[in-house]
């Protein structure tokens, strides 16, 4: 009987189709904010596995993400455009292959005794690192009120949004840039939101997919799979609020009510791009708003056509991927975004 049973098991094993092995990849995310939301969803919903990937998502604040991609430790990172453009203009081995996110709810939060942006002149403004995304957004908002980067004292905190919030609450700095829902809590404690990037359409703050050129050249299907998994997660974000909140809280332990406020704002403003072309306007904004004179010269002399590659998104459009995923109504968005794309 044991022999027959063993024989039957062996026959069944031979008859069963072999399961394809998943390709192990690591993806960096540079901030624990809404920027990374689709990665959480893709991981929790199994979209990476659907496209043949065993993906490990790893946090590392700037410049760790760049270093991980350059070294091959990570295959991709979702990175703020301005930092990505600086990186690719210094290292020709990198490529930007799409832009899935428009901008965060990023508030310039100040201590209780600071009444306005203009009142920040001469005061301490906290950032994670000089030249990082919070720094750039702060410079843009200061400029809206007639201040320059030299009008404030910059204090590098060295950590992410939670560290900057702690620096403000402890009095180490007089103001800092914070994303929602973190700044919601400080508002409840009497801290003031002086300005928000979401209120200015002419302040561009997208994120991009950053990979190595060699990966695009030798493994285009891998890059396509990563974008497909991320895009499917974006669809799930818009279709399934409950799952989106659950996935986010799985990784960050945010307050559910606060996170729901962020979700509603993101959904209302279509923060996540269904067709992730990188636009020419966003690229030009970064060139026109550099962090300093040295970076300005660097960006102006560099030919970004050598490193910004919208062809994978374009190929997915031609193949009908977005139309199959979102339905025929997406064609208008495809055409509009294609007309705006950097070429």
DONUNU-736967 format. One record per residue: y negated, x, z of N, C-alpha, C in turn; residue in one letter. Coordinates in steps of 0.1 Angstrom, whole numbers, padded with zeros to 4 digits, always signed. Example, Ala and Ser with C-alpha at 12.3 -4.5 7.8 and 13.67 -1.06 7.14 Angstrom:
2
+0057+0132+0078+0045+0123+0078+0033+0132+0078A;+0022+0128+0071+0011+0137+0071+0000+0129+0079S;
//
This chain:
343
+0012+0008+0000+0000+0000+0000-0013+0009+0000X;-0012+0019+0008-0024+0028+0009-0026+0035-0004X;-0015+0039-0011-0016+0045-0024-0023+0036-0034X;-0018+0023-0034-0024+0013-0043-0039+0011-0041X;-0042+0010-0028-0056+0008-0024-0065+0019-0029X;-0060+0031-0026-0068+0043-0030-0069+0043-0045X;-0058+0039-0053-0059+0039-0067-0069+0029-0072X;-0070+0017-0065-0079+0007-0069-0093+0011-0067X;-0096+0018-0056-0109+0023-0053-0114+0033-0064X;-0104+0042-0067-0108+0052-0077-0111+0045-0091X;-0103+0035-0095-0105+0028-0107-0119+0022-0107X;-0122+0015-0096-0135+0008-0095-0147+0018-0096X;-0145+0030-0090-0155+0040-0090-0157+0045-0104X;-0146+0047-0112-0147+0051-0126-0154+0041-0134X;-0151+0028-0132-0156+0017-0140-0171+0015-0138X;-0176+0018-0125-0190+0015-0122-0199+0024-0129X;-0210+0019-0135-0219+0028-0142-0226+0038-0132X;-0228+0050-0137-0234+0060-0128-0249+0057-0126X;-0253+0058-0113-0266+0055-0110-0275+0067-0113X;-0286+0065-0121-0295+0076-0125-0301+0082-0112X;-0302+0095-0112-0308+0101-0100-0323+0100-0102X;-0330+0099-0090-0345+0098-0090-0351+0112-0090X;-0362+0113-0097-0369+0126-0097-0378+0127-0085X;-0376+0137-0077-0384+0139-0065-0398+0145-0069X;-0408+0138-0064-0422+0143-0066-0430+0141-0053X;-0440+0149-0052-0450+0147-0041-0463+0144-0046X;-0470+0134-0040-0483+0129-0044-0492+0131-0032X;-0503+0138-0034-0513+0140-0024-0523+0128-0024X;-0527+0124-0012-0539+0115-0011-0549+0122-0001X;-0562+0122-0005-0572+0130+0002-0579+0122+0013X;-0577+0109+0014-0584+0102+0024-0576+0090+0028X;-0577+0086+0041-0570+0075+0046-0579+0063+0046X;-0582+0059+0034-0591+0047+0032-0586+0038+0021X;-0593+0028+0017-0589+0019+0006-0586+0026-0007X;-0591+0038-0009-0588+0045-0021-0573+0046-0023X;-0566+0048-0013-0552+0051-0013-0543+0039-0013X;-0549+0027-0011-0541+0015-0010-0530+0013-0020X;-0532+0015-0033-0521+0013-0042-0509+0022-0040X;-0512+0034-0035-0501+0043-0032-0492+0038-0021X;-0499+0032-0011-0491+0026+0000-0482+0015-0005X;-0488+0006-0014-0481-0005-0020-0470+0000-0029X;-0472+0010-0037-0462+0015-0046-0450+0020-0038X;-0453+0027-0027-0442+0032-0019-0434+0021-0012X;-0441+0012-0006-0435+0001+0001-0427-0009-0008X;-0433-0011-0020-0427-0021-0028-0416-0016-0037X;-0414-0002-0037-0404+0004-0046-0408+0006-0060X;-0421+0006-0063-0425+0008-0077-0422+0022-0082X;-0423+0032-0073-0420+0046-0078-0405+0046-0082X;-0396+0040-0074-0382+0040-0077-0380+0033-0090X;-0387+0022-0092-0385+0014-0105-0387+0023-0117X;-0396+0032-0116-0399+0041-0127-0393+0055-0126X;-0382+0055-0118-0374+0067-0118-0378+0078-0108X;-0387+0075-0099-0393+0086-0090-0389+0084-0075X;-0386+0094-0069-0385+0095-0054-0397+0102-0049X;-0407+0094-0047-0421+0099-0044-0423+0100-0029X;-0429+0112-0025-0433+0114-0011-0448+0115-0012X;-0455+0106-0005-0470+0107-0005-0475+0114+0008X;-0483+0124+0006-0487+0134+0017-0502+0134+0018X;-0507+0133+0030-0522+0133+0032-0526+0148+0033X;-0538+0151+0028-0544+0164+0029-0558+0163+0025X;-0568+0165+0034-0582+0164+0031-0586+0175+0022X;-0597+0173+0014-0602+0183+0005-0605+0196+0012X;-0601+0207+0006-0596+0209-0007-0581+0210-0008X;-0574+0205+0002-0559+0206+0002-0552+0200-0010X;-0558+0188-0014-0552+0181-0026-0552+0190-0039X;-0564+0196-0041-0565+0204-0053-0555+0216-0052X;-0554+0222-0040-0545+0234-0039-0531+0230-0041X;-0527+0218-0036-0513+0213-0038-0510+0211-0052X;-0519+0206-0060-0516+0203-0074-0516+0217-0082X;-0525+0226-0079-0526+0239-0086-0513+0247-0083X;-0508+0246-0070-0496+0254-0067-0483+0248-0071X;-0484+0235-0075-0472+0228-0079-0465+0221-0067X;-0471+0222-0055-0466+0215-0044-0467+0200-0046X;-0477+0195-0052-0479+0181-0055-0480+0179-0070X;-0475+0168-0076-0476+0166-0090-0489+0159-0094X;-0495+0152-0084-0507+0144-0087-0514+0142-0074X;-0528+0140-0075-0536+0136-0064-0546+0125-0069X;-0549+0116-0060-0560+0106-0063-0572+0112-0057X;-0582+0116-0065-0593+0124-0060-0606+0119-0064X;-0617+0120-0056-0630+0116-0060-0634+0124-0073X;-0641+0117-0082-0644+0122-0095-0652+0135-0094X;-0662+0135-0085-0671+0147-0085-0664+0159-0081X;-0655+0158-0071-0647+0170-0066-0637+0174-0077X;-0631+0164-0084-0622+0167-0095-0629+0174-0106X;-0641+0170-0110-0649+0177-0121-0652+0191-0117X;-0656+0193-0105-0659+0207-0100-0646+0215-0101X;-0635+0210-0097-0623+0217-0097-0618+0220-0111X;-0618+0210-0120-0614+0213-0134-0623+0222-0141X;-0636+0222-0138-0645+0231-0145-0643+0246-0140X;-0636+0248-0129-0634+0261-0124-0619+0266-0127X;-0610+0256-0129-0596+0259-0131-0592+0251-0143X;-0591+0258-0155-0588+0251-0167-0573+0246-0168X;-0565+0249-0157-0552+0244-0157-0550+0230-0153X;-0561+0223-0149-0560+0210-0144-0565+0199-0154X;-0561+0187-0152-0565+0176-0162-0567+0163-0154X;-0577+0156-0158-0580+0142-0153-0574+0132-0163X;-0565+0123-0159-0558+0115-0168-0561+0100-0166X;-0571+0096-0158-0574+0082-0157-0582+0080-0144X;-0587+0068-0142-0595+0065-0131-0592+0050-0126X;-0584+0049-0115-0580+0036-0110-0589+0029-0100X;-0600+0035-0096-0607+0030-0085-0622+0032-0087X;-0630+0021-0085-0644+0022-0087-0652+0029-0076X;-0652+0022-0065-0659+0029-0053-0656+0022-0040X;-0657+0029-0029-0654+0024-0016-0666+0016-0011X;-0663+0009+0000-0674+0003+0008-0678+0015+0017X;-0688+0023+0013-0692+0035+0020-0706+0033+0026X;-0707+0032+0039-0719+0030+0046-0725+0042+0052X;-0738+0044+0051-0745+0054+0058-0748+0049+0072X;-0740+0052+0082-0741+0047+0096-0749+0057+0104X;-0758+0051+0112-0767+0059+0121-0766+0055+0135X;-0770+0064+0144-0771+0061+0158-0781+0050+0161X;-0780+0044+0172-0787+0032+0176-0802+0033+0175X;-0807+0046+0177-0822+0047+0177-0828+0051+0164X;-0820+0051+0153-0824+0055+0140-0826+0042+0132X;-0839+0038+0128-0841+0025+0122-0839+0024+0107X;-0840+0036+0100-0840+0035+0086-0835+0048+0080X;-0833+0048+0067-0828+0061+0060-0839+0071+0061X;-0852+0067+0059-0863+0077+0059-0864+0083+0073X;-0860+0076+0084-0861+0082+0097-0850+0093+0100X;-0842+0095+0090-0832+0106+0091-0838+0120+0089X;-0850+0120+0084-0856+0133+0081-0856+0142+0093X;-0850+0154+0092-0849+0163+0103-0837+0161+0112X;-0829+0151+0110-0818+0148+0119-0805+0153+0113X;-0794+0152+0122-0781+0158+0118-0773+0147+0111X;-0767+0151+0100-0759+0142+0092-0745+0148+0090X;-0735+0141+0095-0721+0146+0095-0714+0143+0082X;-0707+0153+0078-0698+0152+0066-0685+0159+0070X;-0674+0157+0062-0662+0164+0065-0663+0179+0061X;-0668+0181+0048-0671+0194+0043-0683+0193+0034X;-0691+0204+0034-0702+0204+0024-0697+0203+0010X;-0702+0194+0002-0698+0192-0012-0687+0183-0013X;-0682+0176-0002-0671+0167-0004-0677+0153-0008X;-0668+0143-0009-0673+0130-0014-0683+0124-0004X;-0681+0124+0009-0691+0118+0018-0705+0125+0017X;-0704+0138+0015-0717+0145+0013-0724+0140+0000X;-0717+0139-0011-0723+0135-0023-0728+0121-0022X;-0721+0112-0016-0726+0098-0015-0738+0098-0006X;-0738+0106+0005-0750+0106+0014-0762+0111+0006X;-0760+0122-0002-0771+0127-0010-0777+0116-0019X;-0768+0108-0026-0772+0098-0035-0780+0087-0027X;-0776+0083-0016-0783+0073-0008-0796+0078-0002X;-0796+0091+0002-0809+0097+0007-0819+0096-0005X;-0815+0100-0017-0824+0100-0028-0830+0086-0031X;-0823+0076-0028-0828+0062-0030-0840+0060-0022X;-0842+0067-0011-0853+0065-0002-0862+0077-0001X;-0862+0086-0012-0871+0096-0013-0868+0109-0005X;-0856+0110+0000-0852+0122+0008-0843+0131-0001X;-0844+0144+0002-0835+0154-0005-0825+0160+0005X;-0815+0167+0000-0805+0173+0009-0811+0182+0019X;-0823+0188+0016-0830+0197+0025-0837+0190+0036X;-0838+0177+0035-0845+0170+0046-0837+0167+0058X;-0824+0170+0057-0815+0167+0069-0808+0180+0072X;-0802+0180+0084-0793+0191+0089-0779+0186+0087X;-0771+0193+0078-0758+0189+0075-0748+0196+0086X;-0739+0187+0091-0730+0192+0101-0715+0189+0096X;-0708+0200+0092-0694+0198+0087-0685+0195+0099X;-0678+0184+0098-0669+0179+0109-0655+0185+0107X;-0651+0186+0095-0638+0192+0092-0626+0183+0092X;-0628+0170+0095-0617+0160+0095-0621+0148+0086X;-0613+0137+0086-0616+0126+0078-0625+0116+0084X;-0625+0104+0079-0634+0093+0083-0634+0091+0098X;-0622+0091+0104-0621+0089+0119-0628+0100+0127X;-0627+0112+0122-0634+0123+0128-0649+0122+0127X;-0654+0117+0116-0668+0116+0114-0673+0104+0123X;-0665+0094+0124-0669+0083+0133-0670+0087+0147X;-0660+0095+0151-0660+0101+0165-0672+0109+0168X;-0676+0117+0157-0688+0126+0159-0701+0118+0161X;-0702+0107+0154-0713+0098+0155-0713+0091+0169X;-0702+0086+0173-0701+0079+0186-0704+0088+0198X;-0700+0101+0196-0702+0111+0207-0716+0117+0207X;-0724+0114+0197-0737+0120+0196-0738+0133+0190X;-0727+0138+0185-0727+0151+0178-0736+0151+0166X;-0736+0140+0159-0745+0138+0147-0753+0125+0149X;-0764+0124+0141-0772+0112+0142-0768+0102+0131X;-0761+0106+0121-0757+0097+0111-0745+0103+0103X;-0737+0095+0096-0726+0100+0088-0722+0089+0078X;-0714+0092+0068-0709+0083+0059-0695+0078+0063X;-0694+0065+0064-0681+0059+0069-0676+0048+0059X;-0664+0048+0057-0658+0037+0049-0654+0025+0058X;-0653+0013+0052-0647+0002+0059-0632+0003+0060X;-0626-0001+0070-0631-0009+0081-0636-0001+0093X;-0637+0012+0092-0641+0020+0103-0655+0017+0108X;-0664+0015+0098-0678+0013+0102-0680-0002+0107X;-0671-0011+0105-0672-0024+0111-0672-0023+0126X;-0663-0014+0131-0662-0013+0146-0675-0008+0152X;-0681+0002+0145-0694+0008+0150-0705-0002+0149X;-0705-0010+0139-0715-0021+0138-0714-0030+0150X;-0702-0033+0154-0700-0042+0166-0705-0036+0179X;-0706-0022+0179-0711-0015+0191-0726-0013+0190X;-0732-0017+0180-0747-0016+0179-0752-0005+0170X;-0742+0002+0163-0747+0012+0153-0751+0005+0141X;-0760+0012+0133-0766+0005+0122-0762+0010+0109X;-0759+0001+0099-0756+0005+0086-0770+0006+0078X;-0774+0018+0075-0787+0020+0068-0786+0017+0053X;-0775+0019+0047-0774+0017+0032-0759+0018+0029X;-0755+0012+0018-0741+0012+0014-0740+0015-0001X;-0731+0024-0005-0730+0027-0020-0726+0015-0028X;-0719+0005-0022-0715-0007-0030-0727-0015-0034X;-0739-0013-0028-0751-0021-0032-0758-0015-0044X;-0753-0004-0049-0760+0003-0060-0751+0006-0072X;-0753-0002-0082-0744-0001-0094-0746+0013-0101X;-0757+0019-0099-0760+0032-0106-0755+0044-0097X;-0748+0041-0086-0742+0052-0079-0727+0051-0082X;-0722+0061-0090-0708+0060-0093-0700+0068-0083X;-0688+0062-0079-0680+0069-0069-0665+0066-0071X;-0660+0068-0084-0646+0065-0087-0637+0076-0082X;-0624+0073-0082-0614+0083-0080-0606+0084-0093X;-0600+0096-0094-0592+0098-0107-0578+0104-0104X;-0570+0103-0114-0557+0109-0113-0558+0124-0117X;-0555+0133-0109-0556+0147-0112-0543+0153-0112X;-0539+0160-0123-0526+0166-0125-0529+0180-0132X;-0518+0187-0134-0519+0199-0142-0517+0196-0157X;-0525+0204-0165-0523+0202-0179-0509+0204-0184X;-0502+0214-0178-0489+0217-0181-0479+0205-0179X;-0482+0197-0169-0474+0185-0166-0476+0175-0177X;-0489+0173-0181-0491+0164-0192-0484+0168-0205X;-0485+0181-0208-0479+0186-0220-0463+0186-0220X;-0457+0190-0209-0443+0191-0208-0436+0179-0203X;-0443+0171-0195-0436+0159-0189-0445+0147-0190X;-0449+0143-0202-0458+0131-0204-0452+0118-0198X;-0439+0117-0199-0433+0105-0194-0434+0104-0178X;-0434+0116-0172-0436+0116-0157-0450+0111-0154X;-0460+0116-0161-0474+0111-0158-0475+0096-0161X;-0469+0092-0172-0469+0077-0175-0462+0069-0164X;-0451+0074-0159-0444+0067-0148-0453+0066-0136X;-0460+0077-0132-0469+0077-0121-0480+0066-0122X;-0486+0066-0134-0496+0056-0137-0491+0042-0137X;-0479+0040-0143-0473+0027-0143-0470+0022-0129X;-0465+0030-0120-0462+0026-0106-0474+0023-0099X;-0485+0031-0101-0498+0028-0094-0504+0015-0100X;-0503+0013-0113-0509+0001-0119-0501-0012-0114X;-0488-0011-0113-0481-0022-0108-0484-0025-0094X;-0487-0015-0086-0492-0017-0072-0505-0023-0072X;-0514-0020-0081-0527-0027-0082-0525-0042-0085X;-0516-0045-0094-0514-0059-0097-0509-0066-0084X;-0500-0059-0077-0495-0065-0064-0506-0067-0054X;-0515-0058-0054-0527-0059-0045-0534-0072-0048X;-0537-0075-0060-0545-0087-0064-0536-0100-0062X;-0523-0099-0064-0515-0111-0064-0510-0114-0050X;-0509-0105-0041-0502-0107-0028-0509-0100-0016X;-0519-0108-0011-0527-0102+0000-0519-0099+0012X;-0509-0107+0016-0501-0105+0028-0494-0092+0026X;-0488-0089+0015-0480-0077+0013-0489-0065+0013X;-0501-0066+0006-0511-0055+0006-0515-0051+0020X;-0518-0061+0028-0522-0058+0042-0511-0051+0050X;-0499-0056+0048-0487-0051+0055-0484-0036+0051X;-0486-0033+0038-0483-0020+0033-0494-0010+0039X;-0506-0014+0039-0517-0006+0044-0515-0003+0059X;-0512-0013+0067-0511-0011+0081-0499-0003+0084X;-0489-0003+0076-0477+0006+0077-0481+0020+0078X;-0491+0024+0071-0495+0038+0071-0507+0042+0079X;-0515+0032+0083-0528+0036+0090-0530+0029+0103X;-0522+0018+0106-0524+0011+0119-0538+0005+0121X;-0543+0000+0110-0557-0006+0111-0556-0020+0118X;-0567-0024+0122-0568-0038+0128-0567-0048+0116X;-0558-0057+0117-0555-0066+0106-0567-0075+0102X;-0574-0079+0111-0586-0088+0108-0597-0080+0100X;-0599-0067+0105-0609-0059+0098-0604-0055+0084X;-0591-0052+0083-0586-0049+0070-0587-0060+0060X;-0585-0072+0065-0586-0084+0057-0600-0086+0051X;-0610-0082+0059-0624-0082+0054-0625-0072+0042X;-0619-0061+0044-0620-0051+0033-0613-0056+0021X;-0601-0061+0023-0593-0067+0012-0601-0077+0004X;-0608-0086+0011-0615-0097+0004-0627-0091-0004X;-0633-0081+0001-0644-0075-0006-0639-0068-0019X;-0628-0060-0017-0622-0053-0028-0618-0063-0039X;-0611-0074-0035-0606-0083-0045-0618-0090-0052X;-0628-0094-0045-0640-0100-0051-0647-0092-0061X;-0647-0079-0059-0655-0069-0068-0646-0062-0077X;-0633-0066-0077-0623-0059-0087-0624-0044-0085X;-0623-0039-0073-0625-0025-0070-0614-0016-0078X;-0602-0021-0078-0591-0014-0085-0591-0017-0100X;-0590-0007-0108-0590-0009-0122-0576-0012-0128X;-0575-0023-0135-0563-0027-0141-0560-0018-0153X;-0570-0014-0160-0569-0005-0172-0577+0007-0169X;-0570+0018-0164-0577+0029-0157-0583+0040-0167X;-0590+0036-0177-0598+0046-0184-0609+0052-0175X;-0611+0065-0177-0623+0071-0170-0635+0069-0180X;-0646+0064-0175-0657+0060-0183-0666+0072-0185X;-0673+0072-0197-0683+0082-0200-0695+0082-0190X;-0699+0070-0186-0710+0068-0177-0708+0075-0163X;-0695+0074-0158-0692+0080-0146-0692+0095-0147X;-0687+0101-0158-0688+0115-0160-0702+0120-0161X;-0710+0113-0168-0724+0117-0170-0732+0117-0156X;-0728+0107-0148-0735+0106-0135-0732+0118-0127X;-0720+0123-0127-0717+0135-0119-0724+0147-0124X;-0725+0148-0137-0733+0159-0143-0747+0159-0139X;-0753+0146-0139-0767+0145-0136-0770+0145-0121X;-0760+0144-0112-0762+0144-0097-0753+0154-0091X;-0755+0167-0093-0747+0178-0087-0750+0180-0073X;-0741+0186-0066-0744+0189-0051-0754+0200-0049X;-0755+0209-0058-0765+0220-0057-0767+0226-0071X;-0777+0236-0072-0781+0241-0085-0770+0249-0091X;-0761+0256-0083-0750+0264-0089-0740+0254-0096X;-0737+0244-0089-0727+0234-0094-0734+0227-0107X;-0747+0225-0106-0753+0218-0117-0752+0227-0130X;-0754+0240-0129-0752+0249-0140-0738+0249-0145X;-0729+0249-0136-0715+0249-0139-0710+0237-0147X;-0715+0225-0142-0710+0213-0149-0717+0211-0162X;-0729+0215-0164-0737+0214-0176-0731+0222-0187X;-0726+0234-0184-0721+0243-0194-0706+0241-0198X;-0700+0233-0190-0685+0231-0192-0683+0220-0201X;-0673+0221-0210-0669+0211-0220-0657+0203-0213X;-0661+0191-0208-0651+0183-0201-0641+0176-0211X;-0644+0177-0224-0634+0172-0234-0621+0179-0233X;-0621+0191-0227-0609+0200-0227-0601+0196-0215X;-0606+0188-0205-0598+0185-0193-0597+0170-0190X;-0605+0162-0196-0604+0148-0193-0596+0141-0205X;-0585+0135-0201-0576+0131-0211-0572+0116-0209X;-0579+0107-0216-0576+0093-0216-0565+0088-0225X;-0558+0098-0231-0548+0094-0241-0536+0087-0235X;-0532+0091-0223-0520+0084-0217-0523+0069-0215X;-0535+0066-0210-0539+0052-0208-0540+0045-0221X;-0545+0052-0231-0546+0047-0245-0533+0044-0250X;-0523+0053-0248-0510+0051-0253-0503+0038-0246X;-0505+0037-0233-0500+0025-0227-0506+0012-0232X;-0519+0013-0236-0525+0001-0242-0518-0002-0255X;-0516+0008-0263-0510+0006-0277-0496+0000-0275X;-0489+0005-0265-0475+0001-0263-0474-0013-0257X;-0486-0019-0253-0486-0032-0247-0482-0033-0232X;-0483-0021-0225-0479-0021-0211-0487-0030-0203X;-0501-0029-0204-0510-0036-0195-0509-0051-0199X;-0507-0055-0212-0506-0069-0216-0493-0075-0210X;-0483-0067-0210-0470-0072-0205-0471-0074-0190X;-0478-0066-0183-0480-0066-0169-0489-0077-0164X;-0501-0078-0170-0512-0087-0166-0513-0099-0174X;-0507-0100-0186-0508-0111-0195-0518-0109-0206X;-0519-0118-0215-0528-0117-0227-0542-0116-0224X;-0547-0121-0212-0561-0121-0209-0566-0107-0207X;-0557-0097-0205-0562-0083-0202-0567-0077-0215X;-0565-0082-0226-0569-0076-0239-0584-0074-0239X;-0592-0084-0235-0606-0083-0235-0610-0071-0226X;-0604-0069-0215-0607-0058-0206-0603-0045-0212X;-0592-0045-0219-0587-0033-0226-0598-0028-0236X;-0603-0038-0244-0612-0034-0254-0626-0030-0248X;-0630-0036-0238-0643-0033-0231-0642-0019-0225X;-0631-0016-0218-0629-0003-0211-0627+0008-0221X;-0620+0005-0232-0618+0015-0243-0632+0019-0249X;-0641+0009-0250-0654+0012-0256-0662+0021-0246X;-0660+0020-0233-0667+0027-0223-0661+0041-0220X;-0649+0043-0225-0641+0055-0221-0648+0068-0225X;-0646+0078-0217-0650+0092-0221-0642+0097-0232X;-0648+0102-0243-0641+0107-0254-0647+0120-0259X;
//
